[in-house]
Amino acid sequence: MQSAISINNLKIAYGNQTVIEEMSIDIAPKEFLVLLGPSGCGKSTLLNAIAGLQNITAGEVWISGKNVTWEEPKDRGIGMVFQSYALYPRMSVRKNLSFGLRVAGLPKLEIEARVSRIAALLHLDTLLDRRPAELSGGQRQRVAIGRALVREVDVFLFDEPLSNLDAKLRNELRVEIKKLHQRLGNTMIYVTHDQVEALTLADRIAIMRDGVIQQLASPAEIYHRPANLFVAAFIGAPAMNFIEGRINTDRGSITFESKGLRADLDGYAFKTPPATGPATLGFRPDHLVLDGIARGLPTLSGHVSVVEPMGPEAVLWFDWFDKSLSLRLMGDVTLKPGDALAPGLDMTKASLFGADGSRL
Ligand code: ADP
């Protein structure tokens, strides 16, 4: 199948500062790809390079089977939504939505049909005669999305479209964007530094650091099998717990050993056969269970330091040697600060990383 977008050996530098290292990605038609990473890792630069708003140092960008590396943004067959809405303040919502189409000289009837279709899709139909100043932040961002959608192109690029909105609106509009994608079936590339947006929206997430993709995979794969320590620590809230120790293969069995912990690794899916040496064990707060001893699991005995109730669940922090570890519990929690506990660790769900930080 032909890719909707191909990025081939892309390199971007400002002077002698490289922002995107040799990068290649193929994005399938209808795919929702999220570019995720900390501020400054090159997400917007990459998106702008696909849009044609960014000079590139080397490489090619292909969209719908066509090499568009040297094409103007308007000729690339894309629609783009930015973080700031930048609507025309003196124009009504209707005019804001139709402006680009009028400039492009589309017939009046076609423009009207598209505007009413998109207005219905984005719940803007009753707001068409208002000006941006008469709209809420969420409604303005809907108009900005609508302005991209009326172009009816195959590829949409979003650059942190929700980050100017308050938490409640952000959650609502996130669901709207997902519905929109399910209904329209366009190819979407979406930049965010918010892991919840990435996990909830993406078919695949590309996690970036310093201009290099660390892992390109489904949200489930990234959550359960992070490729390295950076990805493991970046995804998940509370963050993954880490314990430094050693893998020992010398006694005929494979174990992870650390001060106060010795755990069998028989059920762990190693990528390559393990060798004795330093390693970091990573496990999510949801991979610990309170009845570890009864289940015969390796346990981490300590004392509760803090309980954070979060409605249907709670996060319980406990001290284990010099570390503060977290455990997620469903339902009401009766444990209090100072209580002893010995939660068990399901090693089949854990992650192990070698001395260079990559997954073992
Ligand atoms: P992100 O979108 O992930 O926050 P950006 O793509 O905006 O990151 O920026 C990536 C890197 O490129 C940053 O280190 C930033 O400082 C640098 N950068 C961005 N624009 C320019 C520019 N015009 N000149 C020099 N460096 C820039």
Boltz pocket constraint, residues with backbone or C-beta under 6 A from the ligand:
constraints:
  - pocket:
      binder: B
      contacts: [[A, 14], [A, 19], [A, 37], [A, 38], [A, 39], [A, 40], [A, 41], [A, 42], [A, 43], [A, 44], [A, 45], [A, 46]]
      max_distance: 6.0
